[in-house]
Amino acid sequence: MDNAVVLAEGVFGTTYGKTANGLVRFTKRYNVRSVIDSTRAGNDAGQVLTGKTRGIPIISSIGEALEIGADTLVVGVATDGGYIPDEYRSFIRSAIENGLNVVSGLHEFISDDLEFSGLAMKTGSTITDVRKLFRDLKPPYTGQIREVGSYRIAVLGTDSAIGKRTTAVIMTNALQDKGISSLMIGTGQTAWMQGFKHTVVVDSMINDFIPGGLEKITVEAWREERPEIMFIEGQGSVLHPAYPGSFEIIGACRPDAIILQHAPKREFFDGFPEFRIPDLERYIQILELLSRKRVIAISLNRENMTDSEVREEIETLQGKLGIPVFDPLSAQPSILLEIAEH
């Protein structure tokens, strides 16, 4: 694996740093050696993110990353619109000047930037724009999803950047640790960066071919691995004004059940404070109507919540909804197993 420094200047541990957050939690593609965020420099990335030390220092510069040992810079920010933040240009420039390879999942392609591409030609650095890898993927939908024998659980959400992928990763790993064959179907650039084999970046594809792309990787996963359970990573939210998602996954992958990711303390859609997030019950009604399948559990994003508030919310929602409610970051594997086999 490449030794990577993840660029998350000013956003590590926030929703805009979700790619960096995901790579610190888990990746099979990179050996994450450090994270750049000068506002948190001197801390351990794991401690900031989860309260558990990971031995990944948060630093301030490319120079420090080189001293620690890095050969790749991964841009770990997810901006509204997918643009390159102006303040990130100096970090990217310094990385290329020092011969580091650069990987980005943004919509604005670094390899199309004349300054960066010109520098890379001089230093021999490679630039990988992850979304470029999928933008010309045009598989038609065939209906072959019907042959997939895995029990498919879609992890959908009430908002974007709310923890859908993290829940899917945790559930997949927990089941694998228990000897149950399971895998995650990735649907975004961070899943690709985390090294999930069966991944398609849906928001880089032409809309007409998104169902075919989802079906293609799901069918390939079944044919190659025959897993008992598949977790399908959700994107956006079915009611999100800017990032509507869920319907393509429901329509193309035809899940057998849904886990709904929810942040109780989040009142407005991420990045859009003028739009209030609808009630949880409305999401359940819509998703069950669309899929004709059950929402089998609620996965909590504990942002801005204390441990006691999380426990209280779990008890309240379980009593109100009559389905399991869990915190994926602290739930015992037995609970995750019970939910997956619900």
Contacts in CASP RR format, 6 or more apart in sequence:
PFRMAT RR
TARGET T0000
AUTHOR 0000-0000-0000
METHOD contacts of the structure
MODEL  1
MDNAVVLAEGVFGTTYGKTANGLVRFTKRYNVRSVIDSTRAGNDAGQVLT
GKTRGIPIISSIGEALEIGADTLVVGVATDGGYIPDEYRSFIRSAIENGL
NVVSGLHEFISDDLEFSGLAMKTGSTITDVRKLFRDLKPPYTGQIREVGS
YRIAVLGTDSAIGKRTTAVIMTNALQDKGISSLMIGTGQTAWMQGFKHTV
VVDSMINDFIPGGLEKITVEAWREERPEIMFIEGQGSVLHPAYPGSFEII
GACRPDAIILQHAPKREFFDGFPEFRIPDLERYIQILELLSRKRVIAISL
NRENMTDSEVREEIETLQGKLGIPVFDPLSAQPSILLEIAEH
1 28 0 8 1.000
1 29 0 8 1.000
1 30 0 8 1.000
1 31 0 8 1.000
2 29 0 8 1.000
2 30 0 8 1.000
2 31 0 8 1.000
2 71 0 8 1.000
2 72 0 8 1.000
2 101 0 8 1.000
3 30 0 8 1.000
3 31 0 8 1.000
3 33 0 8 1.000
3 69 0 8 1.000
3 70 0 8 1.000
3 71 0 8 1.000
3 72 0 8 1.000
4 23 0 8 1.000
4 30 0 8 1.000
4 31 0 8 1.000
4 32 0 8 1.000
4 33 0 8 1.000
4 70 0 8 1.000
4 71 0 8 1.000
4 72 0 8 1.000
4 73 0 8 1.000
4 74 0 8 1.000
4 103 0 8 1.000
5 32 0 8 1.000
5 33 0 8 1.000
5 34 0 8 1.000
5 35 0 8 1.000
5 36 0 8 1.000
5 59 0 8 1.000
5 62 0 8 1.000
5 65 0 8 1.000
5 68 0 8 1.000
5 70 0 8 1.000
5 72 0 8 1.000
5 73 0 8 1.000
5 74 0 8 1.000
5 95 0 8 1.000
5 100 0 8 1.000
6 19 0 8 1.000
6 20 0 8 1.000
6 23 0 8 1.000
6 24 0 8 1.000
6 32 0 8 1.000
6 34 0 8 1.000
6 35 0 8 1.000
6 36 0 8 1.000
6 73 0 8 1.000
6 74 0 8 1.000
6 76 0 8 1.000
7 20 0 8 1.000
7 36 0 8 1.000
7 73 0 8 1.000
7 74 0 8 1.000
7 75 0 8 1.000
7 76 0 8 1.000
7 77 0 8 1.000
7 88 0 8 1.000
7 91 0 8 1.000
7 92 0 8 1.000
8 17 0 8 1.000
8 19 0 8 1.000
8 20 0 8 1.000
8 21 0 8 1.000
8 35 0 8 1.000
8 36 0 8 1.000
8 37 0 8 1.000
8 76 0 8 1.000
8 77 0 8 1.000
9 36 0 8 1.000
9 37 0 8 1.000
9 38 0 8 1.000
9 39 0 8 1.000
9 77 0 8 1.000
9 85 0 8 1.000
9 87 0 8 1.000
9 88 0 8 1.000
9 91 0 8 1.000
10 37 0 8 1.000
10 38 0 8 1.000
10 39 0 8 1.000
10 40 0 8 1.000
11 17 0 8 1.000
11 20 0 8 1.000
11 37 0 8 1.000
11 77 0 8 1.000
12 20 0 8 1.000
12 21 0 8 1.000
12 35 0 8 1.000
12 37 0 8 1.000
12 39 0 8 1.000
12 40 0 8 1.000
12 45 0 8 1.000
12 48 0 8 1.000
12 49 0 8 1.000
12 58 0 8 1.000
13 20 0 8 1.000
13 21 0 8 1.000
13 48 0 8 1.000
13 49 0 8 1.000
15 78 0 8 1.000
15 160 0 8 1.000
15 161 0 8 1.000
15 162 0 8 1.000
15 270 0 8 1.000
15 271 0 8 1.000
16 77 0 8 1.000
16 78 0 8 1.000
16 79 0 8 1.000
16 161 0 8 1.000
17 76 0 8 1.000
17 77 0 8 1.000
17 78 0 8 1.000
18 78 0 8 1.000
18 161 0 8 1.000
18 163 0 8 1.000
18 190 0 8 1.000
19 74 0 8 1.000
19 75 0 8 1.000
19 76 0 8 1.000
19 77 0 8 1.000
19 78 0 8 1.000
19 105 0 8 1.000
19 189 0 8 1.000
19 190 0 8 1.000
19 193 0 8 1.000
20 35 0 8 1.000
20 37 0 8 1.000
20 74 0 8 1.000
20 76 0 8 1.000
20 77 0 8 1.000
21 49 0 8 1.000
21 166 0 8 1.000
22 165 0 8 1.000
22 166 0 8 1.000
22 190 0 8 1.000
22 194 0 8 1.000
23 30 0 8 1.000
23 32 0 8 1.000
23 74 0 8 1.000
23 76 0 8 1.000
23 190 0 8 1.000
23 193 0 8 1.000
23 194 0 8 1.000
24 32 0 8 1.000
24 35 0 8 1.000
24 45 0 8 1.000
24 46 0 8 1.000
24 49 0 8 1.000
24 54 0 8 1.000
24 56 0 8 1.000
25 49 0 8 1.000
25 50 0 8 1.000
25 166 0 8 1.000
25 169 0 8 1.000
26 169 0 8 1.000
26 173 0 8 1.000
26 194 0 8 1.000
27 193 0 8 1.000
27 194 0 8 1.000
27 195 0 8 1.000
28 194 0 8 1.000
28 195 0 8 1.000
28 196 0 8 1.000
29 192 0 8 1.000
29 193 0 8 1.000
29 194 0 8 1.000
29 195 0 8 1.000
30 72 0 8 1.000
30 74 0 8 1.000
30 193 0 8 1.000
32 45 0 8 1.000
32 56 0 8 1.000
33 56 0 8 1.000
33 65 0 8 1.000
33 68 0 8 1.000
33 69 0 8 1.000
33 70 0 8 1.000
34 45 0 8 1.000
34 56 0 8 1.000
34 57 0 8 1.000
34 58 0 8 1.000
34 59 0 8 1.000
34 64 0 8 1.000
34 65 0 8 1.000
34 68 0 8 1.000
34 69 0 8 1.000
34 70 0 8 1.000
35 45 0 8 1.000
35 56 0 8 1.000
35 57 0 8 1.000
35 58 0 8 1.000
35 59 0 8 1.000
36 58 0 8 1.000
36 59 0 8 1.000
36 60 0 8 1.000
36 61 0 8 1.000
36 62 0 8 1.000
36 65 0 8 1.000
36 91 0 8 1.000
37 58 0 8 1.000
37 60 0 8 1.000
38 60 0 8 1.000
40 48 0 8 1.000
40 58 0 8 1.000
41 58 0 8 1.000
41 59 0 8 1.000
41 60 0 8 1.000
42 57 0 8 1.000
42 58 0 8 1.000
42 59 0 8 1.000
43 57 0 8 1.000
43 58 0 8 1.000
44 53 0 8 1.000
44 54 0 8 1.000
44 55 0 8 1.000
44 56 0 8 1.000
44 57 0 8 1.000
44 58 0 8 1.000
45 54 0 8 1.000
45 55 0 8 1.000
45 56 0 8 1.000
45 57 0 8 1.000
45 58 0 8 1.000
46 52 0 8 1.000
46 53 0 8 1.000
46 54 0 8 1.000
46 55 0 8 1.000
46 56 0 8 1.000
47 53 0 8 1.000
47 54 0 8 1.000
48 58 0 8 1.000
50 329 0 8 1.000
57 68 0 8 1.000
59 65 0 8 1.000
59 68 0 8 1.000
61 91 0 8 1.000
61 94 0 8 1.000
62 73 0 8 1.000
62 91 0 8 1.000
62 94 0 8 1.000
62 95 0 8 1.000
62 98 0 8 1.000
62 100 0 8 1.000
63 94 0 8 1.000
63 98 0 8 1.000
65 73 0 8 1.000
65 100 0 8 1.000
66 98 0 8 1.000
66 100 0 8 1.000
70 100 0 8 1.000
71 100 0 8 1.000
71 101 0 8 1.000
72 100 0 8 1.000
72 101 0 8 1.000
72 102 0 8 1.000
72 103 0 8 1.000
73 91 0 8 1.000
73 92 0 8 1.000
73 95 0 8 1.000
73 100 0 8 1.000
73 101 0 8 1.000
73 102 0 8 1.000
73 103 0 8 1.000
74 102 0 8 1.000
74 103 0 8 1.000
74 104 0 8 1.000
74 193 0 8 1.000
75 84 0 8 1.000
75 88 0 8 1.000
75 92 0 8 1.000
75 102 0 8 1.000
75 103 0 8 1.000
75 104 0 8 1.000
75 105 0 8 1.000
75 106 0 8 1.000
75 110 0 8 1.000
76 105 0 8 1.000
77 85 0 8 1.000
77 88 0 8 1.000
77 106 0 8 1.000
78 106 0 8 1.000
78 161 0 8 1.000
78 190 0 8 1.000
79 85 0 8 1.000
79 106 0 8 1.000
80 242 0 8 1.000
80 271 0 8 1.000
81 107 0 8 1.000
82 106 0 8 1.000
82 107 0 8 1.000
82 108 0 8 1.000
83 106 0 8 1.000
83 107 0 8 1.000
83 108 0 8 1.000
84 92 0 8 1.000
84 104 0 8 1.000
84 106 0 8 1.000
84 108 0 8 1.000
84 110 0 8 1.000
84 113 0 8 1.000
92 102 0 8 1.000
92 110 0 8 1.000
92 116 0 8 1.000
93 115 0 8 1.000
93 116 0 8 1.000
93 119 0 8 1.000
95 102 0 8 1.000
95 125 0 8 1.000
96 102 0 8 1.000
96 116 0 8 1.000
96 119 0 8 1.000
96 120 0 8 1.000
96 123 0 8 1.000
96 125 0 8 1.000
96 127 0 8 1.000
97 119 0 8 1.000
97 123 0 8 1.000
98 123 0 8 1.000
99 123 0 8 1.000
99 124 0 8 1.000
99 125 0 8 1.000
100 125 0 8 1.000
101 125 0 8 1.000
101 126 0 8 1.000
101 127 0 8 1.000
101 128 0 8 1.000
102 110 0 8 1.000
102 116 0 8 1.000
102 120 0 8 1.000
102 125 0 8 1.000
102 126 0 8 1.000
102 127 0 8 1.000
102 128 0 8 1.000
103 127 0 8 1.000
103 128 0 8 1.000
103 130 0 8 1.000
103 193 0 8 1.000
104 110 0 8 1.000
104 127 0 8 1.000
104 128 0 8 1.000
104 129 0 8 1.000
104 130 0 8 1.000
105 129 0 8 1.000
105 130 0 8 1.000
105 131 0 8 1.000
105 189 0 8 1.000
105 193 0 8 1.000
106 129 0 8 1.000
106 131 0 8 1.000
107 131 0 8 1.000
107 204 0 8 1.000
109 129 0 8 1.000
109 131 0 8 1.000
109 132 0 8 1.000
110 116 0 8 1.000
110 117 0 8 1.000
110 127 0 8 1.000
110 129 0 8 1.000
111 117 0 8 1.000
111 120 0 8 1.000
111 127 0 8 1.000
111 128 0 8 1.000
111 129 0 8 1.000
111 132 0 8 1.000
112 129 0 8 1.000
116 127 0 8 1.000
117 127 0 8 1.000
119 125 0 8 1.000
120 126 0 8 1.000
120 127 0 8 1.000
130 189 0 8 1.000
130 192 0 8 1.000
130 193 0 8 1.000
130 201 0 8 1.000
130 204 0 8 1.000
131 189 0 8 1.000
131 201 0 8 1.000
131 203 0 8 1.000
131 204 0 8 1.000
132 204 0 8 1.000
133 192 0 8 1.000
133 201 0 8 1.000
133 204 0 8 1.000
134 200 0 8 1.000
134 201 0 8 1.000
134 204 0 8 1.000
134 205 0 8 1.000
135 204 0 8 1.000
135 205 0 8 1.000
135 206 0 8 1.000
137 200 0 8 1.000
137 205 0 8 1.000
137 209 0 8 1.000
137 213 0 8 1.000
138 205 0 8 1.000
138 206 0 8 1.000
138 209 0 8 1.000
139 209 0 8 1.000
139 212 0 8 1.000
139 213 0 8 1.000
139 215 0 8 1.000
139 216 0 8 1.000
140 209 0 8 1.000
140 212 0 8 1.000
141 211 0 8 1.000
141 212 0 8 1.000
141 213 0 8 1.000
141 215 0 8 1.000
141 252 0 8 1.000
142 212 0 8 1.000
142 215 0 8 1.000
143 215 0 8 1.000
144 215 0 8 1.000
144 219 0 8 1.000
145 215 0 8 1.000
145 218 0 8 1.000
145 219 0 8 1.000
145 252 0 8 1.000
145 253 0 8 1.000
145 254 0 8 1.000
146 254 0 8 1.000
147 219 0 8 1.000
147 222 0 8 1.000
148 218 0 8 1.000
148 219 0 8 1.000
148 222 0 8 1.000
148 230 0 8 1.000
149 222 0 8 1.000
150 221 0 8 1.000
150 222 0 8 1.000
150 226 0 8 1.000
150 227 0 8 1.000
150 228 0 8 1.000
150 229 0 8 1.000
150 230 0 8 1.000
151 228 0 8 1.000
151 229 0 8 1.000
151 230 0 8 1.000
151 256 0 8 1.000
151 257 0 8 1.000
152 218 0 8 1.000
152 229 0 8 1.000
152 230 0 8 1.000
152 232 0 8 1.000
152 253 0 8 1.000
152 254 0 8 1.000
152 255 0 8 1.000
152 256 0 8 1.000
152 257 0 8 1.000
153 171 0 8 1.000
153 229 0 8 1.000
153 230 0 8 1.000
153 231 0 8 1.000
153 232 0 8 1.000
153 255 0 8 1.000
153 256 0 8 1.000
153 257 0 8 1.000
153 258 0 8 1.000
153 259 0 8 1.000
153 296 0 8 1.000
153 340 0 8 1.000
154 231 0 8 1.000
154 232 0 8 1.000
154 234 0 8 1.000
154 246 0 8 1.000
154 249 0 8 1.000
154 250 0 8 1.000
154 253 0 8 1.000
154 255 0 8 1.000
154 257 0 8 1.000
154 258 0 8 1.000
154 259 0 8 1.000
154 291 0 8 1.000
155 164 0 8 1.000
155 165 0 8 1.000
155 167 0 8 1.000
155 168 0 8 1.000
155 171 0 8 1.000
155 231 0 8 1.000
155 232 0 8 1.000
155 233 0 8 1.000
155 234 0 8 1.000
155 258 0 8 1.000
155 259 0 8 1.000
155 261 0 8 1.000
155 299 0 8 1.000
156 164 0 8 1.000
156 234 0 8 1.000
156 237 0 8 1.000
156 238 0 8 1.000
156 246 0 8 1.000
156 249 0 8 1.000
156 258 0 8 1.000
156 259 0 8 1.000
156 260 0 8 1.000
156 261 0 8 1.000
156 287 0 8 1.000
157 163 0 8 1.000
157 164 0 8 1.000
157 234 0 8 1.000
157 236 0 8 1.000
157 237 0 8 1.000
157 238 0 8 1.000
157 246 0 8 1.000
157 260 0 8 1.000
157 261 0 8 1.000
157 262 0 8 1.000
157 283 0 8 1.000
158 237 0 8 1.000
158 239 0 8 1.000
158 260 0 8 1.000
158 261 0 8 1.000
158 262 0 8 1.000
158 263 0 8 1.000
158 266 0 8 1.000
158 277 0 8 1.000
158 278 0 8 1.000
158 280 0 8 1.000
158 283 0 8 1.000
159 236 0 8 1.000
159 237 0 8 1.000
159 240 0 8 1.000
159 263 0 8 1.000
159 266 0 8 1.000
159 269 0 8 1.000
159 270 0 8 1.000
159 277 0 8 1.000
160 235 0 8 1.000
160 236 0 8 1.000
160 237 0 8 1.000
160 240 0 8 1.000
160 242 0 8 1.000
160 243 0 8 1.000
160 269 0 8 1.000
160 270 0 8 1.000
161 270 0 8 1.000
162 237 0 8 1.000
162 261 0 8 1.000
162 262 0 8 1.000
162 263 0 8 1.000
162 266 0 8 1.000
162 270 0 8 1.000
162 301 0 8 1.000
163 261 0 8 1.000
163 299 0 8 1.000
163 301 0 8 1.000
164 233 0 8 1.000
164 234 0 8 1.000
164 235 0 8 1.000
164 236 0 8 1.000
164 261 0 8 1.000
165 186 0 8 1.000
165 188 0 8 1.000
165 190 0 8 1.000
165 191 0 8 1.000
165 233 0 8 1.000
165 234 0 8 1.000
166 328 0 8 1.000
166 329 0 8 1.000
167 259 0 8 1.000
167 261 0 8 1.000
167 299 0 8 1.000
167 328 0 8 1.000
168 184 0 8 1.000
168 186 0 8 1.000
168 231 0 8 1.000
168 232 0 8 1.000
168 233 0 8 1.000
168 234 0 8 1.000
169 184 0 8 1.000
169 194 0 8 1.000
170 328 0 8 1.000
170 329 0 8 1.000
170 336 0 8 1.000
171 182 0 8 1.000
171 231 0 8 1.000
171 259 0 8 1.000
171 328 0 8 1.000
171 336 0 8 1.000
171 339 0 8 1.000
171 340 0 8 1.000
172 182 0 8 1.000
172 183 0 8 1.000
172 184 0 8 1.000
172 231 0 8 1.000
174 333 0 8 1.000
174 336 0 8 1.000
174 337 0 8 1.000
175 182 0 8 1.000
175 229 0 8 1.000
175 336 0 8 1.000
175 337 0 8 1.000
175 340 0 8 1.000
176 182 0 8 1.000
177 333 0 8 1.000
178 333 0 8 1.000
178 337 0 8 1.000
180 228 0 8 1.000
180 229 0 8 1.000
180 337 0 8 1.000
180 340 0 8 1.000
181 225 0 8 1.000
181 226 0 8 1.000
181 227 0 8 1.000
181 228 0 8 1.000
181 229 0 8 1.000
182 227 0 8 1.000
182 228 0 8 1.000
182 229 0 8 1.000
182 230 0 8 1.000
182 231 0 8 1.000
182 340 0 8 1.000
183 196 0 8 1.000
183 197 0 8 1.000
183 198 0 8 1.000
183 221 0 8 1.000
183 225 0 8 1.000
183 227 0 8 1.000
183 230 0 8 1.000
183 231 0 8 1.000
184 191 0 8 1.000
184 196 0 8 1.000
184 198 0 8 1.000
184 230 0 8 1.000
184 231 0 8 1.000
184 232 0 8 1.000
184 233 0 8 1.000
185 196 0 8 1.000
185 198 0 8 1.000
185 199 0 8 1.000
185 214 0 8 1.000
185 217 0 8 1.000
185 218 0 8 1.000
185 221 0 8 1.000
185 230 0 8 1.000
185 231 0 8 1.000
185 232 0 8 1.000
185 233 0 8 1.000
185 253 0 8 1.000
186 192 0 8 1.000
186 196 0 8 1.000
186 198 0 8 1.000
186 199 0 8 1.000
186 200 0 8 1.000
186 217 0 8 1.000
186 232 0 8 1.000
186 233 0 8 1.000
187 199 0 8 1.000
187 200 0 8 1.000
187 201 0 8 1.000
187 202 0 8 1.000
187 214 0 8 1.000
187 232 0 8 1.000
187 233 0 8 1.000
187 234 0 8 1.000
187 235 0 8 1.000
187 249 0 8 1.000
188 199 0 8 1.000
188 200 0 8 1.000
188 201 0 8 1.000
188 202 0 8 1.000
188 203 0 8 1.000
188 233 0 8 1.000
188 235 0 8 1.000
189 201 0 8 1.000
189 204 0 8 1.000
191 199 0 8 1.000
191 233 0 8 1.000
192 199 0 8 1.000
192 201 0 8 1.000
197 221 0 8 1.000
198 217 0 8 1.000
198 218 0 8 1.000
198 220 0 8 1.000
198 221 0 8 1.000
199 217 0 8 1.000
200 213 0 8 1.000
200 214 0 8 1.000
200 216 0 8 1.000
200 217 0 8 1.000
202 210 0 8 1.000
202 213 0 8 1.000
202 214 0 8 1.000
202 235 0 8 1.000
202 248 0 8 1.000
203 235 0 8 1.000
205 213 0 8 1.000
210 248 0 8 1.000
210 252 0 8 1.000
211 248 0 8 1.000
211 251 0 8 1.000
211 252 0 8 1.000
212 252 0 8 1.000
213 252 0 8 1.000
214 248 0 8 1.000
214 249 0 8 1.000
214 252 0 8 1.000
214 253 0 8 1.000
215 252 0 8 1.000
215 253 0 8 1.000
218 230 0 8 1.000
218 232 0 8 1.000
218 252 0 8 1.000
218 253 0 8 1.000
221 227 0 8 1.000
221 230 0 8 1.000
222 230 0 8 1.000
229 340 0 8 1.000
232 249 0 8 1.000
232 253 0 8 1.000
232 255 0 8 1.000
234 245 0 8 1.000
234 246 0 8 1.000
234 249 0 8 1.000
235 243 0 8 1.000
235 245 0 8 1.000
235 246 0 8 1.000
235 249 0 8 1.000
236 243 0 8 1.000
236 244 0 8 1.000
236 245 0 8 1.000
236 246 0 8 1.000
237 243 0 8 1.000
237 244 0 8 1.000
237 245 0 8 1.000
237 246 0 8 1.000
237 269 0 8 1.000
237 283 0 8 1.000
238 244 0 8 1.000
238 245 0 8 1.000
238 246 0 8 1.000
238 247 0 8 1.000
238 283 0 8 1.000
238 286 0 8 1.000
238 287 0 8 1.000
238 290 0 8 1.000
239 277 0 8 1.000
239 278 0 8 1.000
239 282 0 8 1.000
239 283 0 8 1.000
239 286 0 8 1.000
240 269 0 8 1.000
241 269 0 8 1.000
241 272 0 8 1.000
241 275 0 8 1.000
242 269 0 8 1.000
242 272 0 8 1.000
246 287 0 8 1.000
246 290 0 8 1.000
247 290 0 8 1.000
249 255 0 8 1.000
250 287 0 8 1.000
250 290 0 8 1.000
250 291 0 8 1.000
251 290 0 8 1.000
251 291 0 8 1.000
255 291 0 8 1.000
255 293 0 8 1.000
256 293 0 8 1.000
257 293 0 8 1.000
257 294 0 8 1.000
257 295 0 8 1.000
257 296 0 8 1.000
257 342 0 8 1.000
258 287 0 8 1.000
258 288 0 8 1.000
258 291 0 8 1.000
258 293 0 8 1.000
258 294 0 8 1.000
258 295 0 8 1.000
258 296 0 8 1.000
259 295 0 8 1.000
259 296 0 8 1.000
259 297 0 8 1.000
259 298 0 8 1.000
259 299 0 8 1.000
259 339 0 8 1.000
260 280 0 8 1.000
260 283 0 8 1.000
260 284 0 8 1.000
260 287 0 8 1.000
260 295 0 8 1.000
260 297 0 8 1.000
260 298 0 8 1.000
260 299 0 8 1.000
261 298 0 8 1.000
261 299 0 8 1.000
261 301 0 8 1.000
262 280 0 8 1.000
262 283 0 8 1.000
262 298 0 8 1.000
262 299 0 8 1.000
262 300 0 8 1.000
262 301 0 8 1.000
263 300 0 8 1.000
263 301 0 8 1.000
263 302 0 8 1.000
263 303 0 8 1.000
264 300 0 8 1.000
264 305 0 8 1.000
264 313 0 8 1.000
265 303 0 8 1.000
265 304 0 8 1.000
265 305 0 8 1.000
266 277 0 8 1.000
266 301 0 8 1.000
266 303 0 8 1.000
266 304 0 8 1.000
267 276 0 8 1.000
267 277 0 8 1.000
268 274 0 8 1.000
268 275 0 8 1.000
268 276 0 8 1.000
268 277 0 8 1.000
269 275 0 8 1.000
269 276 0 8 1.000
269 277 0 8 1.000
280 298 0 8 1.000
280 317 0 8 1.000
280 321 0 8 1.000
281 321 0 8 1.000
284 295 0 8 1.000
284 321 0 8 1.000
287 295 0 8 1.000
288 294 0 8 1.000
288 295 0 8 1.000
295 323 0 8 1.000
296 323 0 8 1.000
296 324 0 8 1.000
296 339 0 8 1.000
296 342 0 8 1.000
297 323 0 8 1.000
297 324 0 8 1.000
297 325 0 8 1.000
297 326 0 8 1.000
297 339 0 8 1.000
297 342 0 8 1.000
298 317 0 8 1.000
298 321 0 8 1.000
298 323 0 8 1.000
298 324 0 8 1.000
298 325 0 8 1.000
298 326 0 8 1.000
299 325 0 8 1.000
299 326 0 8 1.000
299 327 0 8 1.000
299 328 0 8 1.000
300 310 0 8 1.000
300 313 0 8 1.000
300 314 0 8 1.000
300 325 0 8 1.000
300 326 0 8 1.000
300 327 0 8 1.000
300 328 0 8 1.000
302 310 0 8 1.000
302 327 0 8 1.000
302 329 0 8 1.000
305 313 0 8 1.000
310 327 0 8 1.000
310 330 0 8 1.000
313 325 0 8 1.000
314 325 0 8 1.000
314 326 0 8 1.000
314 327 0 8 1.000
317 325 0 8 1.000
318 324 0 8 1.000
318 325 0 8 1.000
324 335 0 8 1.000
324 338 0 8 1.000
324 339 0 8 1.000
324 342 0 8 1.000
326 335 0 8 1.000
326 336 0 8 1.000
326 339 0 8 1.000
328 336 0 8 1.000
END
